Amino acid sequence: MIQNQNKKKIIRDFEMMKSFEESTRNVYIKVHTDARVKDTEIQNTFKELAADEQRHAEIVQEIINIIENAL
């Protein structure tokens, strides 16, 4: 019972982390696609940052999957 509760808490914590990564990704996408941002270098930087955050979210999901299957 306690182990199951710990597992659920760990998963909730990682789900929160994933949510932060996705939220940050969304902010970077908004900046990247904002018509007011004219500088191509800035646009590309935010596009790359968004892609990084997406990869982070995917890694966190992999961790969640491992925890779900291993614990």
C-alpha positions in Angstrom: 0.0 0.0 0.0 2.7 2.5 1.0 4.8 1.6 -2.1 1.8 2.2 -4.3 1.2 5.6 -2.6 4.9 6.5 -3.1 4.7 5.5 -6.8 1.7 7.6 -7.3 3.4 10.6 -5.7 6.5 10.2 -7.8 4.4 9.9 -10.9 2.5 13.1 -10.0 5.8 14.9 -9.4 7.0 13.9 -12.8 3.7 14.7 -14.5 4.0 18.2 -13.0 7.6 18.5 -14.4 6.3 17.4 -17.8 3.6 20.0 -17.6 6.2 22.7 -16.9 8.2 21.6 -19.9 5.2 21.7 -22.1 4.1 25.1 -20.8 7.5 26.5 -21.4 7.5 25.0 -24.9 4.2 26.7 -25.6 5.6 30.1 -24.5 8.6 29.7 -26.8 6.4 28.7 -29.7 4.3 31.9 -29.1 7.4 34.1 -29.2 8.7 32.2 -32.3 5.4 32.7 -34.2 4.7 36.2 -33.0 4.5 38.6 -36.0 6.0 41.4 -33.9 9.3 39.5 -33.6 11.0 40.5 -36.8 14.5 39.3 -36.1 15.1 35.9 -37.7 17.8 35.0 -35.3 15.5 35.5 -32.3 12.7 33.6 -34.1 15.1 30.7 -34.7 16.4 30.7 -31.2 12.9 30.5 -29.7 12.1 27.7 -32.2 15.1 25.8 -31.0 14.2 26.4 -27.4 10.7 25.1 -28.0 12.1 21.9 -29.6 14.4 21.4 -26.6 11.5 21.7 -24.2 9.5 19.2 -26.3 12.4 16.8 -26.0 12.6 17.4 -22.3 8.8 16.6 -22.0 9.4 13.4 -24.0 12.2 12.4 -21.7 10.1 13.0 -18.7 7.3 10.9 -20.2 9.8 8.1 -20.7 10.8 8.3 -17.0 7.1 8.2 -16.1 6.7 5.1 -18.2 9.7 3.4 -16.6 8.3 4.2 -13.1 4.9 2.9 -14.0 6.3 -0.4 -15.4 9.2 -0.9 -12.9 7.8 0.0 -9.5 
